[in-house]
Amino acid sequence: MSREQYYLCRVPSYGIVVLYPEKDYKYQRHHEANLRVPNPENAIVLLAHGAKREMDLLYNLAIERSN
């Protein structure tokens, strides 16, 4: 049994950090690839990926650092 991966990403235009489960991350990437006019400012930037617990810790660190 494999664990679901989580993806820690940043949205440059908004300056926010988002934590996606694997299926949502793949959906977002698919959506970005199918846009007629891609907008790099709204494209998510992958920061890290891994197990839920690890990504929760990194997410909390990213939130604390931005405050």
N, CA, C and O atoms as a MOPAC input file, in Angstrom:
PM7 MOZYME 1SCF
protein

 N      0.83600 1    -1.17300 1     0.00000 1
 C      0.00000 1     0.00000 1     0.00000 1
 C      0.89100 1     1.25100 1     0.00000 1
 O      1.75400 1     1.41400 1     0.86300 1
 N      0.66600 1     2.11500 1    -0.97100 1
 C      1.48800 1     3.31900 1    -1.04800 1
 C      0.75400 1     4.50400 1    -0.43000 1
 O     -0.47300 1     4.58900 1    -0.46900 1
 N      1.52500 1     5.39600 1     0.12900 1
 C      0.95100 1     6.59300 1     0.73900 1
 C      0.71100 1     7.65100 1    -0.32100 1
 O      1.44300 1     7.74300 1    -1.30700 1
 N     -0.30700 1     8.43300 1    -0.10500 1
 C     -0.55700 1     9.54100 1    -1.00800 1
 C      0.48900 1    10.62100 1    -0.76700 1
 O      0.84700 1    10.91100 1     0.37400 1
 N      0.96500 1    11.20100 1    -1.83600 1
 C      1.93300 1    12.28100 1    -1.76400 1
 C      1.20500 1    13.61600 1    -1.64300 1
 O      0.08500 1    13.77900 1    -2.12900 1
 N      1.85800 1    14.55700 1    -0.99200 1
 C      1.34500 1    15.92100 1    -0.87400 1
 C      2.36900 1    16.87000 1    -1.46700 1
 O      3.57100 1    16.61100 1    -1.42400 1
 N      1.88200 1    17.96900 1    -2.01700 1
 C      2.72600 1    18.90400 1    -2.74500 1
 C      2.58500 1    20.30100 1    -2.15800 1
 O      1.48800 1    20.85700 1    -2.09500 1
 N      3.70200 1    20.85200 1    -1.73500 1
 C      3.74400 1    22.19900 1    -1.19500 1
 C      4.12200 1    23.12500 1    -2.35200 1
 O      5.17900 1    22.96900 1    -2.96200 1
 N      3.24700 1    24.08800 1    -2.64500 1
 C      3.43200 1    24.96100 1    -3.80200 1
 C      3.22100 1    26.41600 1    -3.41300 1
 O      2.58800 1    26.73300 1    -2.40600 1
 N      3.77400 1    27.28800 1    -4.25000 1
 C      3.59800 1    28.72800 1    -4.07100 1
 C      2.93400 1    29.27200 1    -5.32000 1
 O      3.25400 1    28.85500 1    -6.43300 1
 N      2.00300 1    30.20800 1    -5.13500 1
 C      1.35700 1    30.90100 1    -6.24900 1
 C      1.97600 1    32.29900 1    -6.29400 1
 O      1.65800 1    33.14300 1    -5.45600 1
 N      2.86200 1    32.55000 1    -7.27000 1
 C      3.61200 1    33.80500 1    -7.29900 1
 C      2.74300 1    35.06300 1    -7.31400 1
 O      3.05100 1    36.02100 1    -6.60400 1
 N      1.68600 1    35.08500 1    -8.09000 1
 C      0.88600 1    36.30600 1    -8.21100 1
 C      0.20200 1    36.69500 1    -6.90400 1
 O     -0.04500 1    37.87500 1    -6.65900 1
 N     -0.10500 1    35.70600 1    -6.06500 1
 C     -0.76700 1    35.98600 1    -4.79500 1
 C      0.18000 1    35.93700 1    -3.61500 1
 O     -0.14200 1    36.44400 1    -2.54000 1
 N      1.35100 1    35.33100 1    -3.80000 1
 C      2.32200 1    35.21900 1    -2.72700 1
 C      1.89200 1    34.28500 1    -1.61600 1
 O      2.33200 1    34.42700 1    -0.47500 1
 N      1.02600 1    33.32100 1    -1.94500 1
 C      0.55300 1    32.37900 1    -0.92900 1
 C      1.18500 1    31.01000 1    -1.13300 1
 O      1.64500 1    30.67700 1    -2.22500 1
 N      1.20000 1    30.22800 1    -0.07000 1
 C      1.68300 1    28.85700 1    -0.10800 1
 C      0.47400 1    27.94600 1     0.06400 1
 O     -0.37300 1    28.16500 1     0.93000 1
 N      0.41400 1    26.91100 1    -0.78700 1
 C     -0.73100 1    26.00900 1    -0.80600 1
 C     -0.23300 1    24.57800 1    -0.66100 1
 O      0.82100 1    24.22300 1    -1.18700 1
 N     -0.99300 1    23.76400 1     0.05400 1
 C     -0.67800 1    22.35000 1     0.20800 1
 C     -1.73600 1    21.53600 1    -0.53000 1
 O     -2.91100 1    21.55900 1    -0.16600 1
 N     -1.31400 1    20.82100 1    -1.56600 1
 C     -2.23300 1    20.02400 1    -2.38900 1
 C     -2.03200 1    18.54100 1    -2.13900 1
 O     -0.89300 1    18.08300 1    -2.04700 1
 N     -3.12800 1    17.77200 1    -2.02700 1
 C     -2.99000 1    16.32200 1    -2.10900 1
 C     -2.64500 1    15.96900 1    -3.56400 1
 O     -2.84600 1    16.78500 1    -4.46400 1
 N     -2.14200 1    14.78900 1    -3.78700 1
 C     -1.64700 1    14.39800 1    -5.10900 1
 C     -2.67200 1    14.59600 1    -6.22300 1
 O     -2.33700 1    15.15200 1    -7.26900 1
 N     -3.90200 1    14.15700 1    -6.02000 1
 C     -4.89700 1    14.26800 1    -7.09700 1
 C     -5.20500 1    15.72500 1    -7.43400 1
 O     -5.43000 1    16.04200 1    -8.60200 1
 N     -5.22400 1    16.61900 1    -6.44400 1
 C     -5.47800 1    18.03700 1    -6.70400 1
 C     -4.29800 1    18.69700 1    -7.40900 1
 O     -4.48700 1    19.55300 1    -8.27300 1
 N     -3.08800 1    18.30100 1    -7.04100 1
 C     -1.89100 1    18.83400 1    -7.68200 1
 C     -1.88100 1    18.44500 1    -9.16200 1
 O     -1.63000 1    19.28000 1   -10.03000 1
 N     -2.15700 1    17.17000 1    -9.43700 1
 C     -2.17800 1    16.70400 1   -10.82100 1
 C     -3.27900 1    17.40400 1   -11.61500 1
 O     -3.07900 1    17.74200 1   -12.78100 1
 N     -4.43000 1    17.62200 1   -10.99800 1
 C     -5.51700 1    18.34300 1   -11.66700 1
 C     -5.07400 1    19.77300 1   -12.00400 1
 O     -5.30400 1    20.24100 1   -13.11900 1
 N     -4.45300 1    20.45900 1   -11.06700 1
 C     -4.00600 1    21.82900 1   -11.27600 1
 C     -2.98400 1    21.90100 1   -12.40400 1
 O     -3.06700 1    22.78000 1   -13.26200 1
 N     -2.02800 1    20.99000 1   -12.40800 1
 C     -1.01500 1    20.96100 1   -13.47000 1
 C     -1.65900 1    20.68300 1   -14.82800 1
 O     -1.28400 1    21.29700 1   -15.82700 1
 N     -2.61400 1    19.77500 1   -14.87100 1
 C     -3.33100 1    19.45900 1   -16.11500 1
 C     -4.09200 1    20.69100 1   -16.59700 1
 O     -4.07600 1    21.00400 1   -17.78700 1
 N     -4.74900 1    21.38200 1   -15.68600 1
 C     -5.49300 1    22.59500 1   -16.02100 1
 C     -4.55600 1    23.66000 1   -16.59200 1
 O     -4.88000 1    24.28300 1   -17.60400 1
 N     -3.41100 1    23.87700 1   -15.96600 1
 C     -2.44200 1    24.86500 1   -16.44300 1
 C     -1.94400 1    24.51300 1   -17.84600 1
 O     -1.77700 1    25.39600 1   -18.68700 1
 N     -1.70900 1    23.23300 1   -18.09400 1
 C     -1.18900 1    22.79800 1   -19.39300 1
 C     -2.21300 1    22.99900 1   -20.50700 1
 O     -1.83500 1    23.14700 1   -21.67000 1
 N     -3.49600 1    23.00600 1   -20.17200 1
 C     -4.54000 1    23.10800 1   -21.18500 1
 C     -5.07400 1    24.52000 1   -21.39900 1
 O     -6.00500 1    24.70900 1   -22.18200 1
 N     -4.51100 1    25.50800 1   -20.72400 1
 C     -4.94600 1    26.88700 1   -20.94000 1
 C     -4.50500 1    27.35400 1   -22.32500 1
 O     -3.41100 1    27.01900 1   -22.77800 1
 N     -5.34900 1    28.12000 1   -22.98800 1
 C     -4.97800 1    28.65900 1   -24.30700 1
 C     -3.81400 1    29.63300 1   -24.18900 1
 O     -2.88200 1    29.59600 1   -24.99200 1
 N     -3.87300 1    30.49600 1   -23.19700 1
 C     -2.81400 1    31.48200 1   -22.97600 1
 C     -2.30200 1    31.29300 1   -21.54800 1
 O     -2.86800 1    31.84300 1   -20.60400 1
 N     -1.23000 1    30.51400 1   -21.39500 1
 C     -0.70400 1    30.29500 1   -20.04000 1
 C     -0.25900 1    31.61000 1   -19.39100 1
 O      0.28400 1    32.49200 1   -20.05600 1
 N     -0.49500 1    31.72000 1   -18.10500 1
 C     -0.10100 1    32.90300 1   -17.36000 1
 C      0.90900 1    32.47200 1   -16.29900 1
 O      0.52500 1    31.89200 1   -15.28300 1
 N      2.19400 1    32.74900 1   -16.52100 1
 C      3.21600 1    32.30300 1   -15.56800 1
 C      3.03400 1    32.86200 1   -14.16100 1
 O      3.49900 1    32.25600 1   -13.19500 1
 N      2.36300 1    34.01000 1   -14.02900 1
 C      2.14900 1    34.59100 1   -12.70400 1
 C      1.17700 1    33.76600 1   -11.87100 1
 O      1.24400 1    33.78200 1   -10.64200 1
 N      0.28000 1    33.04900 1   -12.52800 1
 C     -0.69500 1    32.22700 1   -11.80400 1
 C     -0.29800 1    30.76000 1   -11.73200 1
 O     -0.96500 1    29.97500 1   -11.05800 1
 N      0.77400 1    30.37900 1   -12.41500 1
 C      1.22800 1    28.98900 1   -12.39400 1
 C      1.82600 1    28.67300 1   -11.02800 1
 O      2.57300 1    29.47200 1   -10.46400 1
 N      1.48900 1    27.50800 1   -10.50900 1
 C      2.02600 1    27.13100 1    -9.20300 1
 C      3.48900 1    26.71200 1    -9.33800 1
 O      3.89900 1    26.15400 1   -10.35600 1
 N      4.25600 1    26.98800 1    -8.30500 1
 C      5.67600 1    26.63600 1    -8.26000 1
 C      5.84100 1    25.57300 1    -7.18300 1
 O      5.52300 1    25.80500 1    -6.01700 1
 N      6.33500 1    24.41700 1    -7.57500 1
 C      6.53300 1    23.32100 1    -6.63400 1
 C      7.70300 1    23.62800 1    -5.71000 1
 O      8.80900 1    23.91100 1    -6.16900 1
 N      7.45200 1    23.57000 1    -4.41100 1
 C      8.49600 1    23.80100 1    -3.41000 1
 C      9.02500 1    22.48900 1    -2.84100 1
 O     10.23000 1    22.33000 1    -2.64300 1
 N      8.11100 1    21.54300 1    -2.57700 1
 C      8.49300 1    20.25000 1    -2.00000 1
 C      7.34000 1    19.26900 1    -2.16300 1
 O      6.19500 1    19.67200 1    -2.36800 1
 N      7.64800 1    17.99200 1    -2.07200 1
 C      6.59100 1    16.98400 1    -2.03200 1
 C      7.04000 1    15.84100 1    -1.13400 1
 O      8.23100 1    15.57400 1    -0.97300 1
 N      6.04400 1    15.17400 1    -0.55600 1
 C      6.33900 1    14.07800 1     0.34600 1
 C      5.09700 1    13.65800 1     1.11000 1
 O      3.97000 1    13.92400 1     0.69200 1
 N      5.32000 1    13.00200 1     2.23100 1
 C      4.22800 1    12.50400 1     3.06600 1
 C      3.48500 1    13.66500 1     3.73300 1
 O      4.04600 1    14.74500 1     3.91500 1
 N      2.25100 1    13.43900 1     4.08500 1
 C      1.37600 1    14.47400 1     4.66800 1
 C      2.02000 1    15.13100 1     5.89000 1
 O      2.03400 1    16.35700 1     5.99900 1
 N      2.53700 1    14.34500 1     6.78200 1
 C      3.10200 1    14.89100 1     8.02600 1
 C      4.27300 1    15.83600 1     7.74500 1
 O      4.36600 1    16.91300 1     8.33300 1
 N      5.16200 1    15.42000 1     6.84200 1
 C      6.30600 1    16.25700 1     6.49000 1
 C      5.86200 1    17.56000 1     5.83100 1
 O      6.38800 1    18.63000 1     6.13900 1
 N      4.90400 1    17.46400 1     4.93600 1
 C      4.44400 1    18.64900 1     4.22200 1
 C      3.67600 1    19.59400 1     5.14300 1
 O      3.72500 1    20.81100 1     4.96300 1
 N      2.96700 1    19.04000 1     6.12900 1
 C      2.29300 1    19.89100 1     7.12200 1
 C      3.31300 1    20.71500 1     7.90300 1
 O      3.09500 1    21.89900 1     8.16100 1
 N      4.42900 1    20.08600 1     8.28000 1
 C      5.47800 1    20.80400 1     9.01300 1
 C      6.09100 1    21.90900 1     8.15800 1
 O      6.28500 1    23.02900 1     8.63200 1
 N      6.39500 1    21.59900 1     6.90200 1
 C      6.96000 1    22.60200 1     6.00300 1
 C      5.96300 1    23.72300 1     5.72400 1
 O      6.34100 1    24.89100 1     5.63600 1
 N      4.69500 1    23.36300 1     5.58600 1
 C      3.64800 1    24.37100 1     5.35000 1
 C      3.58300 1    25.34500 1     6.53100 1
 O      3.51900 1    26.55900 1     6.34000 1
 N      3.60000 1    24.80100 1     7.74500 1
 C      3.56000 1    25.65300 1     8.93900 1
 C      4.78000 1    26.56700 1     9.02000 1
 O      4.66200 1    27.72500 1     9.42000 1
 N      5.93800 1    26.05800 1     8.64800 1
 C      7.14800 1    26.88700 1     8.62900 1
 C      7.03200 1    28.01300 1     7.59500 1
 O      7.43000 1    29.14800 1     7.85500 1
 N      6.49300 1    27.69100 1     6.44500 1
 C      6.33800 1    28.69100 1     5.38800 1
 C      5.35800 1    29.79200 1     5.80900 1
 O      5.57300 1    30.96900 1     5.51800 1
 N      4.28700 1    29.39900 1     6.49300 1
 C      3.29200 1    30.36300 1     6.95700 1
 C      3.90300 1    31.26000 1     8.02700 1
 O      3.72400 1    32.47700 1     7.98400 1
 N      4.62300 1    30.67700 1     8.98800 1
 C      5.25900 1    31.46700 1    10.05000 1
 C      6.27200 1    32.44000 1     9.48200 1
 O      6.37400 1    33.57900 1     9.93700 1
 N      7.01800 1    31.99100 1     8.48800 1
 C      8.05500 1    32.85900 1     7.90900 1
 C      7.46100 1    34.02400 1     7.13700 1
 O      8.05900 1    35.09900 1     7.08200 1
 N      6.29500 1    33.82600 1     6.54000 1
 C      5.67400 1    34.90800 1     5.76100 1
 C      4.98500 1    35.92500 1     6.64000 1
 O      4.65100 1    37.01100 1     6.16700 1
 N      4.75900 1    35.60900 1     7.91500 1
 C      4.10500 1    36.57700 1     8.82100 1
 C      5.06000 1    37.52500 1     9.41000 1
 O      4.66700 1    38.39400 1    10.18800 1

